[in-house]
Amino acid sequence: MNISDYKSLYEIVLRNVPETHSSVQLGLVAEKPIWLIYPSRLDFSKKNLLVVAGFHGEEVAGPWGLCRFVAGGGLLFAGANVSIIPLVNPDGFSLGTRYNQWGEVSNHLFNKGLKHVSREGRILLQNFDMIKTLARDGFLSLHETYDNEGYYYYIMDKKKDDVFRQRLLGAMAGMLPIQKDGTYHNKYEGKYKIKGGRVYNHADDSFEQFLYDRGIPVCMTSETPMKACFKARVMGAVIAVEQFLTYYSMDDKDWAGHGLEF
């Protein structure tokens, strides 16, 4: 399998979209579509949760993990209105490069507006009203880390929720090592501090922060380590999606005392 074959990835995803969901092309970059898959009818008694992958083209495990999630019937999860964008940057994905063929930074400068973001970013901003509605109660973006040995995640919320952290990392530990505590730095994320597998409320002008600043209550970025084997990274992405949807589909009062599984 060519893990940079965006057409094969899309074919698997679209073939497994259930009758409960619809698919729409948000736009094209280099003649490659960015697909959004969403519930045809929103159940207003449930939360709206949006999961995306593939902001960075070389971070392939996220899109393939989301593909596996869909192929396994994940969109039929009954606890929430689940929507996905399986591949934000199909051009970079097909080239095996972080950014598109023009080298545009794909997950930065969203607060500066349309003129400052990449072609992919412009498509997201042009469809922002729909995206914000589908992410009303939570947003998860699947990424990978190229320089760390273990798994960790970024999260922006007001609760600093340790119950979710424990459940996520407990599920993940059987698949991937958890990144050690410490202060780290790289050219993409700048300086960031990992404690207990988590980076809390890190401001980076990303799409995640853009959504959080506009009222989305929880925005999470999952980081699987690219140094691990591909299968483990894909399964790590699936675990992140399942744990996120399971936990954030519930109200606080419903969560207490429950051991709900996906």
Secondary structure as GFF3:
##gff-version 3
##sequence-region A 1 262
A	DSSP	alpha_helix	6	15	.	.	.	ID=ss1
A	DSSP	beta_strand	21	29	.	.	.	ID=ss2
A	DSSP	beta_strand	32	39	.	.	.	ID=ss3
A	DSSP	beta_strand	47	53	.	.	.	ID=ss4
A	DSSP	alpha_helix	61	71	.	.	.	ID=ss5
A	DSSP	three_ten_helix	74	76	.	.	.	ID=ss6
A	DSSP	beta_strand	80	85	.	.	.	ID=ss7
A	DSSP	alpha_helix	90	95	.	.	.	ID=ss8
A	DSSP	three_ten_helix	110	112	.	.	.	ID=ss9
A	DSSP	three_ten_helix	114	116	.	.	.	ID=ss10
A	DSSP	alpha_helix	119	126	.	.	.	ID=ss11
A	DSSP	alpha_helix	128	134	.	.	.	ID=ss12
A	DSSP	beta_strand	138	145	.	.	.	ID=ss13
A	DSSP	beta_strand	152	156	.	.	.	ID=ss14
A	DSSP	alpha_helix	162	172	.	.	.	ID=ss15
A	DSSP	beta_strand	182	186	.	.	.	ID=ss16
A	DSSP	beta_strand	190	194	.	.	.	ID=ss17
A	DSSP	beta_strand	198	200	.	.	.	ID=ss18
A	DSSP	alpha_helix	207	213	.	.	.	ID=ss19
A	DSSP	beta_strand	219	225	.	.	.	ID=ss20
A	DSSP	alpha_helix	230	248	.	.	.	ID=ss21
A	DSSP	alpha_helix	252	255	.	.	.	ID=ss22
###
